C-alpha cells in the first residue's frame, strides 16, 4: 500500500520534462533540443551535439541531430601587414564549407585607400580567380601584394571579395608602409666583390623613388662596404664618406644600412659599391627621383 503513495508523491515533486527544465520523460512538445534533467533527450525530438556541421552524427545523449544551414567561412592568414615601400607579400585566404556547403566560388582582389578608392601603383594578383571548395571541406588561395617603390600612399587595404550561391563575402588585410626603400647587398667572400640586388634598377629601368622617401643600402654580409653615388652629390643623395651628408657614416658595416633622404625635385641617382667594387658602368643600379 505504500508503493502507490510513494509514486504519487514523486510525481508531485518532480515536474514533467520541459525544454530547459529538469525532469524525466517526454513533454511531447514540438520543439527540438529539449534535454531532460537526467541527460536523456526528449523522445522523437531533434537536438544538436554542438559540432560545427549538421548531420555528422550525434553524441551519446543525442537521438536526431538538428540540421545546419550551409555556410562559407572565409579568413586570411595576415589581417595586418607592417612593411616598407618596394616590397612583396603573400596573403593566404582560407575558405571552409560548413553545413553541406561545397561549390566553385569566384574571387576578386583589389587595393584601396582609406576612402575605399582604388590605390594607384599598389597591385594584388590572385593565383586563380576561382576556388573549388569541397563539401564541408577547406581550400586555400594565395594573393600576392606588391607595394610600389614610389610613395603614392602609405596606408592601404587589400580586399578579397568572394562570391558564391550564398552571396558575397569580403575579407581584408590592412597594410601600413614606412616611407623608405631598402636595397640589400653584400660582399662575396670568394670573389671579394659586391653582389648587387636583382631589383636595384638600371639605366633603362630605373627604380622610381619619391623625394622625401628614405633610401637605405643594407649590408646583409659580413664584410664592410662603401656606397658610391655618381656625381656626388646628386639630387641631395651623397656619396658615403663624403660631404655634405655622408661623413657621419663612412662605412656600412655588417647588418647596418647607409641611409640618405633626397629632397630635390627630380634627378637620377646611379650607385655602386665603391669599396670593394665592382663598378658595372651603364649596368650600375639606378634610381629615378620623382615628385
N, C-alpha and C positions, 0 to 999 in steps of 0.2 A: 504493500500500500504506500510505502514511502517513495518508490521509484517514480510513479507518475507525478507526484507532488514536486519532487526534485527537478524533473524535466520541465515542468511548468514554470518553476522558479527561474531556471536558466533561460528559458525563452523570454521571460520578462526582463531579465537583467542584460542579456546580450541582444542588441538590435540586429535587425536584418541587414545583410550586406548592401551597402550603397557605395557608389563611386566616391572615393576619398574618405569613406568612413570605415571604421573597424567592424568586424563581424565575420560570420561564416555563411556559406550558402550562396545562392544566386538571387540578386534583386530583380532579375527579369526585366531590367530596363533596356532601352535600345542603344544606350551609349556604350562605345567600346572603351577598353582600357581600364575598366573598374577592377581594382585589385582588393580582395578581401583581407581582413586583418591577419588571417593565418597564412597568408602568402599565396593562396591559390587564386587563379584567375576566374572571373565570373564565367560560367558556362556559356558557350556559344557566342562570346563577345571577342572583339579584337583587342590586341594590345601591341605595344612597341617595345622591343627588348633593348632599345637605346642605341643600337647600331646605326651607322650613318645611312645605310642602304635599306630599302624596303624589300621584303621577300627573300631575305638572305638566311632565313632560319630563325626560329625562336629560341629564347633562353629556356631554362628548365621550368620556369613558372609561367611560360607563355604558351597559349594554345594556338592562336592565329595572329600573326604579326600584321599590324596595320600597314597599308601601302604608303609609299613615299613618293612625292611628286618629283618628276625628273628635274635635275638641276645641273648647271655647269659652273664649276668653281674655277676662277682664274686668278693667278698670282704671279709676281715677278721676284727673282732672287735678289734684285738690287732696287729697293724702293727709293734709295737715295744714292747719289754719287758725288763725291767731292774730288775735284780734279784740277787741271790747268788747261790752257789752250793747247791746240795741236796734239790731241790725244785720241785714242780709240778705245772703246769699251764694249764688251758683250753683255747683253741682258738676256737672261733665260726666262721665258714665260712658261708656266706650268698650267695645263688645262686638265681638269679632273671631272669625269662624268659621274653623276650621282643619281640614284633612284631610277636606273634604267636608261639614262641618257647616253647616247653614243651616235655620233654622226661626223661628217666633214664640215668644219667651220671655216669661215673666212676671216682673215686678219689684215688690218691696215695699220700703218705706222706713220707717225708724224712727230715733229719737234715744234713746240710753240713757246711763246714768251708768257709773261705774267698776265697779259690780256687775252690769252688763248689765240694769239695771232701767229701764223707760221713764221719761224725764225730763220732768216736767210743765212746761208753759209753752214748751218748745222744740218747734218744728214743722218738718217737712220734707215737701214735696209734690213729686210727680212730674209731668212734662209729660204722661206717658202711662203706664198700668200695664203695657203690653205693648210689646215692641220686635220688629220684623221684622229678623232678622239674615240677610242674603243668604248663599248658599253660598260659602264661602271669602272672604266679604266682611266689611265693617265697618259698624256702626251706632252711633249715639250717643243718649244720653238725658240730659236736664237735670233735676237735683233742686234745689229751692230751699229753703235753710235759713233760718229766721227765729229769731234769738236774742232772747229776751224782754228787756224793759226791767227787770223785777224780777230780783233775784239769787236764783234758785231753784237755782242750781248754776253753777259757772264752768268746769267740765270736762265735756265731752260727747263722744260718739262717734256719728257718723252711719253707719248700717248700710244698705247696699243689697243686698238678697237677690234673686238671680237663680235662677229655676227653669226647667229645660229637660228634654228627654228624657234628657240625660246626668246629671241630678241637680241638686243645689243648690250654689250658689257665692255667697260673700259678699265684698264689698269694703267698706272702711270709710274714714272721714275723721275724724281726731282733732281736736277743737276745744278751744281754750283761750281764755277770755274774761277780759279785765281788768274789774275791778269798777268800771265807770264808764259813764255815759250822756252822749253829746255831742249838743247842739243846735247846728246850724250856721246862721248868719245873717250879714247884711252890710247896709251902707248902699247904696241905689241911687243912683248918681251923678247920674242925671237928675232924680229927684224929691226927693232928699235925705232920704228916709225909709228906715227899716229894712225889710228883706224877711225875713219870718219863715219858719221851716221848715214845710213842709206836714204834717209828722208831729209837731208840737210839742204836740199835745193841745189841749183846750178845756175849758170848764167842764162840758160834758155828756159829754166823752170824754177824761178825764184820762189822762196818761201815768203808769203805775204804776211807782214807783221805791222800792226798799228803803232803809231807813235804813242808813247806813254806806256807801252807794254814792256815789261822787263824781259830781256834776253839773257838766258843762262847757258853757259857751257859747262856741263857737268862731267867731271873726270871719274869714271867708274873703274879705272885701272889701279895699278899700284905705283906707277912712276909719275913724277911731276911733269907738267906740260905748260906751255905758254900759248895763248891765243893771239894770233896776228890779225889785225884788221887793216886791209889795204887802204892806202891813202890816209893814214891816221892823222887827225881824227876825221872820220867820215860820218856825216849826219849825226853827230854827237855820240857816236859809238867809238870808244877809244881802244887803241892797241894796248894789250895787257903789259903793265910795267912802264907805261909812258904817260905823260900828262895829256889832258888835264884830269882824266878820271881813272887812269889805270895804275897810278903809282902806289896806291894803298894795297894793291893785290898783285904783286909782281909774278907770282907763280900759282898755278892751280894744282894743289896737292891732291892726293887720292881722296875720293869721296867728298870733294868740295867743288864749288862752282864759281866761275868768273862771271860777274853779272854787270850788265850795262842797260840803262833805260834811255832809249833815244827820244829826243824831243824836237827834232827838225820836222818840217812839213812833209818832205819827201826825200828820197835818197836810196842808194844801193849800198849794202854792206857785203863785201866779199871777204871771207875769212879763211884762215887755215891754221894749222898747228906750226907755229914759228920754231919752237924748240920742243921736240927734236925734228919736226918736219913730218910729212913732205909737203912742199908747195906743188899743187897739181895744175897751176896756171888757170886756164879757162875752165877747168873742171872743178875748181875750188867751190865749196859751198857758198851760196849766195842768198841774201835776204833783200826783199823789196819793202821799204818802209812806205806806209800809206797813212792818210789822214783818218 
